[in-house]
Amino acid sequence: MYKMIIVDDEPLELSLISSLKIWNQYGIEIIATYEYAPDALSFIKENKVDIILSDICMSGMNGIDFFKEAKLISPEVIFIFVTAYNNFEYMHTAIVYNAFDYIVKPVTNEALTHLVLRIVDKLTNTEDNVEPNFAALSCQQALIDYCCSKITLDDLCACIANNGINFNPNNDVSCLFEITIDNFDELLCKWNYNIDRLYTAFQNLSKNDAFDIIPLKYNYDTITLLTIIHSREKFKSALDGYISNCASIFGRTFSIKRLSEISGFEKLREPICRILDILKSSEKSSGDNHFAIELAKKYIEENYSKDISLNTLAEYISMSPYHTSRLFKKYTGETFINYLNLFRINRAKYLLLNTNKKINEIRTEIGCLNKDYFSRLFRKYTGLTPSEYRYKYSE
């Protein structure tokens, strides 16, 4: 289910829009409603939101200011403006600020259906072509690009500074470390999120004034990282405190190994490239990756009638959504969403020709809750409606 919040300072409008059945029919869950935009911003900071439906004209913080703040918190969120005024000024505002769309109250069923279909298509395509979060990984990527001579030292410094890390490339000392997590399998069994969030948690625990951390590579139970040391005097105790903090939070012991120490970034290229080559060769074998995708396919076959997303599949096989998407395409020749849709449609075709079940029953059985969406999907893959297909191919 995609997560949506609605923001409107008119309680009646808020109630009417949130009560519409179309949201649930197309897999959109309204997880919160707000009359005041600042309250909605607080919610967005703490919760994942895929869609925001907001009035433009609101008391206090208006819709435009709310939109700007919301996009800073969640750049990928789909934002739709709602207003009672159908004029060029508001339409122009929505376009200028790159909102997804603009609808006018009272909202008609036709306009809303068209909008919802576009939202679902947009989210499906985004999920299908998921990319790494470069806002979070830009330092790591910049280091790799620098070591491969793709960017200059000045570019690297600017990128790291933009990510909130203060350093002097000529004076700060850099150390490369490996941290190995003991009993990692046991930790994974107790972890309720995908594995990328576990690694991110280790990075977030490193905040201090003695050093900054830039992860270079995660290889299952081993994290290879670059530390930028701001204070040699404080570094040893700060590092010990970091390891102790991790051990306390996760209930595990950690082994740490210093790989090399470098003064100045110009000397980083050789050791980092060497580490990346070693890690690349020690990644999971293609056989392991193939097994993971076979496991993913089996999961789809057993759960196609449920609400499956790339995120739920990735969590099931303990991979990131990006890695799952890339490997799924590599080993099946299909994107995840296309594979799922094809599986559902093939199952529907079988049921149409081999049972007397009604089309609505078949639609529900394969996990397509909305009648119009099912018909569109079926026609996309067969060129026929379900009724036409049954009539044409039944003996």
BAMARDREN-329362 format. One record per residue (C-alpha): x, y, z. Coordinates in steps of 0.5 Angstrom, whole numbers, plus 500, padded with zeros to 3 digits. Layout:
<pts>
XYZ...
</pts>
This chain:
<pts>
500500500502507498502512504498519503497524508492530507492537509486542509484547514477546512475540517469538512473538506478534510473529512470528505476527501479522506473518506473517499474509497478510491484511495484504498482501491488503488493501494493508497493508505491515508495515514494522517490528516492535518488542519495545520501544516506545521503539524504535518511537517513534524509528522513527515520528519518522523514518518515515511510519506509517499504522497501529500495532498494539500490545500494551497490557501490555508491560515498560518503556513500556506500550501506553497510554504508548506510544499517548500518545507516538505520537499526539503524533508522528503524530496521524492514525495509526490505533492498535489495542490488542492484549491477552490480557485480555478485560475492561472495564478495557482496553476502557474504556482504549482508548475513553478514549484514542480508539484506533481499536479493541481486539482480544483474543489469540488473534486470530481470522480473523473478528475480524481480517478485520472489523478490517482492512476497517474500517481500510482503509475509514477510510484510504480515506475519510481519503485521499479527503477529505484536508484541508490540514495545519492544524497546519503551516499554522495561522500562515498561516491565522490571518494570513489570518483576521486580515486578513479580520477573522475573528479578533482580534489576540490570537487571532493572537498566541496562534496564532503563539506556539503554533507556537513563534514568539516575538514582540511584536506591538507592537515587532517589525518585520514585512517582506513578501518575495518569493523567486523560485527560479531554474531552478525547472523543472530543480529540480522534475525532480530533486526526488523528492517532491511540490512541497509538501515542497519548499516546506516545506524552504525554510521549515525552513531559516529557523531562527535567532534574528534572524527567523521566517518565516510563508509566505503563499503559494506560486505555483510558483517564487515564495514570498511570506512574512512575516518577523517580525524580532526583531533589526534588527542581526542581520537582514541577515546572517541573511537573507543566510545563509538565502538562501546556505544555500538556494542551497547545499542546492538548487544554485540561485540565489534572487532576493529582493524586499522588498515592504514593512516594517511596525511592529506587526501592526495595519498588516498587513491592507492589504498582506497582503490586497493580496498575496493578491488579486494572487496569487489572480489570478496562480494557474494558470488553470482551463485549466491545472488542467483539463489537470492533471486530464486528465493524472491521469485518463490516469494512472489509465487506464494504471495502474489495475491497480497500487497507486494512491493519492492521494499517488502521483497528486498526485506525478505531476502535481506538486500537493499531495494536498489540491489534487489531491483538490479539483480532481479533484472539481471537474472530474470530479464524483467523488472520486479514490477513487470515480473509480478504483473506478468505472473498475476496476469498469467494466473488470471488467464489460467483461471479464466480458461480453467474455472467458472469463477467470475472475473471479479473473483479472479481479480481479487484472487490475484491481488488486483483490488481495483476493477479498472486497474485490472482491466487496464493491466490485462489489456496491456499484457494480452491486448484483450479484456478479461471477458474477451480473452475468456470468450476467444480462448475457451473451448
</pts>
